[in-house]
Amino acid sequence: MLKVLLVDDEPFILQGLQVLVDWEKEGYEVPLTAANGEEALHILLEQHVDLVIADINMPVMTGLELLREIRQVHKWDTWFVILSGYAEFSYAQEAMRYDCTDYILKPVEKDVLLALLRKVSAMKKTLDQETEEGKKNEKAYLDRNLIALVLGKYDQTVLDYLQKHMEFSDEMRYIEVQLDTETATEDFSDEEKRSYLRKLYEACIDFLKENANHCVIDVAGHEKIYDVGFLYCDYMAKKRQLPEKAYLEAFLKYLKEVTKLPVIMLVGKKVTAVEAIPKSYGTSYMLRSLQGFRKKKEIYYYEEEAQVTDGGILLCKKSIDELIAAIEQNDHMLIRQRVDAFYEEIQTIGVTGETMNLNINYLLFQLIHLASEQDNDVNQEEILRLIGESTFEEGVMRGSKTHLVRMTCEYGDYLAQLRKNVSRGVLGEVEKEIRKNYAQNLTLKELSERYFVNSAYLGQLFRKKYGCSFKDYLNQYRMEEAAKLLLRTDQKIYQIAEAVGFKDVDYFVNRFIAAKGCTPAKFRKQSAENPVGEGKTE
């Protein structure tokens, strides 16, 4: 409801205006009243008012003097309407120079007052929409810069912007807050997972309150990872008078209670400089890759998971080297045998967290070395990402022998195709597939199976050619098609979102802002006002 203040030194005029229209029906609260400008100013200093309707000629302080005070002294943007008689029309003209919204001649007619109220309501609605779009644009721009920092793809301009708009501290961590769909008691569709991720993101914002801009959705950008990135600073726990672990445990507890969803946290390494945040992200990424081989937890801390002591920990080097040789040969039967042998040796020496950590870390980094030898252009972070993706295959139990077999066989296929450089027009076929079926739920895994190419290898081909992931490429294409529909049709935003493959309208809007720098509605409006090239057809 909008608030309105009526100002006139004649009580019967105030009473008449109060009963002349149904204020609540028009979206206004019952009007406040004042007998002169000075009395009105006291009210305005105590509470927000959307609209002032004031007589131009009053004792103590006139309506014109009140308007000057509002605009020049207090810089308020309150809508202001002058009441005047015919003889005072010149004063009304002067009022317009002080950004007076309108003027009404006395005696006030009902239809004239109704028209004014509806005009102000429309302006308020437009202003609210523009403000909301502005906030969305600002948040999307902040998120883009924050993701650039996290991924290490930033420059000094990005750093300057973030330091201006965010509060950092001497000690920070990157934390991945992840929707743990693999341990859920029921199967979720992709649409449900996306909806639940939005719910998780909103719960994070609610908990963080004034630090909500430290939160960004979908940092991983992977089809099977539903994550919220959180840049933790040590002052956050201190403000709540909690140790760091207690703060994060309280955060996780709040998320689970509010969302009723399975949630895990991957807490990256503590760093002491903004420029080192990508290193913290890298360690949380490592946790994501390794958690399949760890005892199931709700919060994984890098310092705890990476800790290895010298006392009594044995490296099953011979078993692992034989497994690596089988992976390099891409012999799936032999891989299974070598995984069995590795697990037998682990059982013999006694399974402990540190023992498993040491052995799995050795295996993974040897695999990284193998891939790097095959392709110098692929850095270790890229290989770690590919390994990480393979640990999120659906239907595979985390940490099991089956899981390790599946991952190592997948990696053997990847290395084999890396050696052969098996592209042979596959990218061309995938491009055609995207152009034809971009609105469908296309995944890298599905396309790799259709064209008999390892999914990790196909993902690497995409990054090499386009400089982005398959998902980013697909989303970019969808955004271009959405832009065409905005220009060429009168379809509503939710219809366009669905037409290009997005079930979640909010997610579509955020992606569009990231791609085009404005909301879909603003893009359509700007294009209509400034037509360039293709125009809108009826």
N, C-alpha and C positions, 0 to 999 in steps of 0.2 A: 504494500500500500504506500502511495506517495503522501508526503506531509505537505500541507499548505498553511500559510499564515496570511490572514486578512488584516489589513491595516487601514483604519479610517477613524477620524475623530467624531463621526456621527454614529451613535449606537444603533439607530434604526437601520442604517445601511449595512452594518455588520450583521445584524440579525436577519435582514432580508437576504443577504448573500448566503448565509448559512442554511436557509430553508429553500432557496431558489431551485436547487438541484439536489439529486440523490448522490451525494459525494462518494459514499462507499460503493455504490453501483458502478461509478466511473473509475474506481480503483484508488480513491483517496481516503485518508482518514478524516474524521470530522475536523474541520478547520480550527486552528488556533486563532486567537484574535489579539489585536493591540490597538491602542487609541492614538498612537503617534509613532514617528520613526524611531525615537529614542527607546520607547518601550519595546518596539519590535526588535531593535538591535540587541537588547538584553536577552530576549528569547533566542535570537539567532546565535548568541555567544554560548548559550547553554545546551542547545540541541540542534541537530541537523534538520533543515527544512528544504524540501525540493523546490517549492514554488511560493513566491511572495506576490500577493495582489495588494497594491497600496495606492491610496489616494495621493494625488500629486501635491495637493495643497493642504497641509496640516500644521497646527501649532507645535512648538518645541523643536521638532525636526520634520521637514517636509519629506514627501516620498522621493523627490529628486535628490535631496541630501542623503537620504537612506541608501539610495541606489549608488551614489558616489562613494559612500562609506564602504559598502559591500564590495564594489569593484576595485577601488583604488587603494583602500587601506587593508582590507582583509583578503582580497583576491579570491573571493568565493565565486563559484560558478553557478550559484542558485539561479533558477529561472525567475525573472522579475517582470511583472505586468503592472502598468500604470493605469489607474482609474482617473479619468479627466472629463471635464465638461467641454463644450464646444469652444468656450472663450479661452480655454487653457491649452488649445491644440499646439501652440508654439512651444510650450513647456514639454509637451509630449514628444515633439520633434527633437528637442535637446536631449531628452532621456534616451532616445535611440542611440545617441553618440556614446553612451555608457553601456552599450550592449544590453539594452532593454529588450526583452523577448517580444513584447507586444503591448498594445494599449487598448483599453475599452472605454467607450463613451458612456457617461451617465445619462439617464438611468440604465442600469445593466439589464439586458434582455436575456431570458433563459437560453434561447438558442445560441446567442453569442458566447455566453459563458460555457455552455456545453462544448461548442466548437473549440474554444480555447483549451479547455481541460483535455480534450481528446488530442489536440495538437501537441500539448506538453507530454502526454502519455506516450504518443508515438515517438517524440524526440528522445524520451527516456529509454524506451525500448531499443531504439537505434543505438544510443550511446552505450547501453549495457552490452549489446551485441558486439560493438566495436571494441569495448573494453575487454570482453571475454576473448575475442579473436586476438587482441593485442597480447593478452596474457599467454594464450596458447602459443603464439608466435615466439614470444620471449622465452618461454619454457622450452620449446622445440630447439631454439637456437642455443640456449644454455646446454641442453642435453647433447646436441651435436658436438659442442666444444668439449664437454666433459668426456664423452666417448672417445674423441680424438686424443685427449690427454691420456686416458686409461690405456688405449691401444698403442700409445707412443707415436701417434701421427699428428704431432702438434708443432707449432712454431711460437715465437715470442708473442705474436698477436693473440693467440689462443690463451697463453699463460696470463697475459695482462688482463684479458677479458674475465677469465675465471677468478683471478685474484681480486678483481673489482667487485664481482657479484657473489663470491662465496667466501666463507670464513674458514681458512685453513689453520693448522696448528703445527707444533714442532714434531709431533708423532702422529702418523696416519696409517691407515690400512685400507686396502681394497677388499670388500667383502661381497661375495656372491650369495644372494638370497635366492634360493632355487625351489621351484615347485617340484616336489619329489613324486613324480607320477609313477615311477616304477614300483614303489612300495604301496601304492594306493590299493584299497580293498576292492575297487571296481575299475573297469576300463573306461577311460575318458576319450571322447572324440577330440580331434584337433580343435574344433570350434569350442568345445567345453574347456579345453586346456587354455586356450587364448583368453576366454572369459574369466577363468580362475586366476590367470596371471594378472589380468587387470585388477581383479579383486585383491590380490596379494600386493600389488603396487600401491593401490589406494590405502591399504592398511599400513604399509610402510610410511606413507606420507602422513597419515594420521598420528602415528607414533612419534615421528621425527619432528612434527610441528614446524617450528621456525627453521629447522635444518632440512626441510623437505627437498630443497634444491640439491642436496647431496645424493639424491636417489634418482636413478634413471632405469627405464624399463628395456628389456631385451638387448642387453649388451652383447651377448654371445652371437646373436643373429643366426642361430642354427635351428633347423626345423624341429629337433627333438629336445632342445634345451629351453626351458621356460624360466627365465631368470630376471632378477632385479639387481642392478649394480648399486652398491652403497659405499660411498667414500666416508669411512669412519675417522673422526678426529678425536683426540683424547679429551678435549674439553667437554664433549657430549656426556661422557660418563661422570666427569667431575661435577657438571651442573646438577646432576641427579644424586650426587654424593654416593656414587657406587664405584666399586672396582670395575675394570674393563670387562672381565668375564661375567660378572653379575649383571652388568648393563646389557651385554649381548644376549645373555640367557633371558633377561626380562623382555627384551625386544622379540626374541623368538617365541617366548610364551604368549606374548600379546598377539603376534601374527597368527599363531595356531588357534588361539581362543576366538579371535575375530573372524577368521576365514573358515575355520573348521576344515583346513586342508593340511596335507602332509608337507612340511617345509623343512629344508636343511640350510645350514650356513657353511660356506667355505671361507675361512678367515685367512686372508693373505698375510704375507710377511710385513712386519712393522717397518716403516721407512720414515726418514726425518727431513725429506725435502719433497716439494711438489713434483719436481722433475723425476723423482724416483718412483712415483705412483705406478708407472707401467711395470716396474719390477715386482711390485706387490701384486698387481693383476696377474702377472706371469706365474707367481707362486700359487695363487688361487686357482689358476687354470691347471696347474700341475695337480693340485688337490682333486680337481674334477676328474682328471685322467686317472688318478691313482685310487680314488675312493672305492672302485669296484674290487680292489684287492685288500681293502681294509675292513676291520670290524665295523659294523653298521653303527653310525652315530648321528646325532642331530646337528652337532657343531664340530667341524674339523678345523683345528688350528695348525697352520703351517709349521710353527716351531715344534709342536708336539709330533706331528706326522713325519717330519723330516729328521727328527732327532735320532742319531745312531751313536751308540757307545762301543767301546772296544771289548767290553767284557763278555766273552763267551758267545759272540755272534758269528755264525758261520756263513760264508758265501758258497752256495752250491754252484761254483763256477763251471765245473765240468758238465753238469746237467744242463745248465743254461746255455753254455757254448754249443752243446749238441743240439739244443732246441733252436738256437739261432741259425745253425747250419741247415737244419730242416726247413726253417722259414725261408732262408735264402734260396734253397732248392725249390721252394713252393710245392713240397710233397705233403699233401694234407694228411695222408695216412701216417707218414713218419712224424709229422708235427704232433698228432694225437699221441703216438707212442712216447715221444720225448716229453710231452706235458705230463703224461702218467708217471714217467721216471722222475721228473722234477718234483711232483707232489709226493711221491714215495720217499724221496730223500728228505723233503721238508718234514714229513711225518716222523722219519727216523731220528732226525736231530732234535725234534721238538719244536712245535710251532709257537712262536712268540711274535708280538707286533713288530718289534725291531728287526727280527730275523726276516720276516716277510717283506718289510720295508726295504731292507738292504738288497735282497734278491730281486725284487720286482724293479727297483730303481736301476739296478745293474742291467736287467733285461731291456728295459725301455730305452735307456741311453745307448745301449749297443744297437738297438733298432734305429735310433736316430742317426747314429754313425753310418749304418749301412745305407740309409736313404740319402744322406748327404754325399756319400761317395758316388752314388748313381747320378745325382743332379746337384751341381754346385750352386744353382740358382735358388734352391730350396733351403731356407735357413732352419735352425733348430726349433724356433718358435712355431714355424709352419708345420713341421713334422709332428711336434707335440700336439698341435691342434688336430691333425689327422688321426693320431692315436686316440686322442680324447673323444673324437666323434665315434670311433669304433666301439668305445666303451658304453655308448648310449643306444646300442641296437635294442629294439623292442623284443621282449620275450626271453631275454637272457638274464639268468640270475646273477646278481652282482657277487663278485668274489669267488665264484665257483670254478671248478675245473672246466666245466662247459664254457664258461665265460672266457677263460684264457685260451681255450682251443679256438673259439669263434674269433677272438681278436687276432690271434697269431696267424690263423689261416687267411683272414682278411688282409693282414699285413703282407703275407707272402704273395697274394694276388697283386697287391699294390706294387711291391718291389719288382715283380715279373713284368708288369706293364710299364713301369718306369724304365726298366732296362730296354724294352722293345720300342719305347716311344709310340705306343699304340694309339694314335689319334685317328688317322685314316678317315677324315671327314666326320668324325663323331660329333664334334662341336657344331658343324653345319646342320646335322640332323637334329641335334638338341635345340638349336636356334629355331628351326622350323617348328619343332614341337611346342616351343614357348609361344611363337606367334600364333599358332593354331589353337592351343589349349591353355593359354595363360590364365584364364578365369577358373580353371580347375585346380585341384589340390596337387600340383606337381611337386615331386620331391626328387632330390638328387639320387637317392637310393632306387626309386622306381625307374628313373631314366637309365641309370647305370645297368640295371638288370635287363631292361628292354634292349639296350645296345651292347650288351655283353662287355661292359667296361667296369672295372673296379670303381666303387663310388669315391674312395679317397683320391684315386688317380684322376677321375673326371673332375672332382672339385679342384684339384691342383691345376688341371688344364684351364679351367675357368679363370682362376686367379691369375695365371700367367698371361692369358690373352686379354682379359677385361679389367684386371686390377681389382676385382671384387669377387665376393663369393657368389655361388649360384643363386642363393636366396636374394641377395642384393640385386643381382642382375634381373631376376624375375620381377622383383618389386619395382625396380626402375621402369621396366617395360609396362607393368601394370599402371604406374603413375602417368606415363605418356598416354596410354589408352584412356585413362580417367580424364586427363586434360582435354582430350578430343571430345569426349562425351559432354563435358562441362560446356565446351564451346558450341557444340553442334546440336545439342538436345536440351529439352526442358526437364529432363529427369531429375528427381530429387536426389540429394546427396546419398541417402541410404541405398537408393536404387542403383546409383553408379558404383558405389562401394561393392555391392553384391555382384554387379555385372562384370567387375574386373577381378573378382575372386576374394573379396574381404567380407567375412561375416560380421566382424566387429567394427562398427562404424567409427568409434573413437580411435581405434588402432589405425584405421584407414586415414582418418583426418590427421593424426600425428605423422604418419608416413608421408602424406601429401605435403604437410608443412615442411618436413625435413627435405623433401625433394624440390619443392617450388618456392619455399620461403613465405607462404601465406596459406590460409585455409582454403578449401575448395570453393566456399561461398564467395570469398574475397577475390579469388582468381577469376571466377565467372563474372563478378561485378566489374572488376578492372578491365577485363577483356571486352565487355560490352561497352564500357565508357571509352576505351581507347583501342578500337579494333585494329589489329595488325595481322596481315596474312589472312588466315582462315577465319571466317566469322561464324556467328551463330545462325543456323537455319531454322526456319519456322516449320 
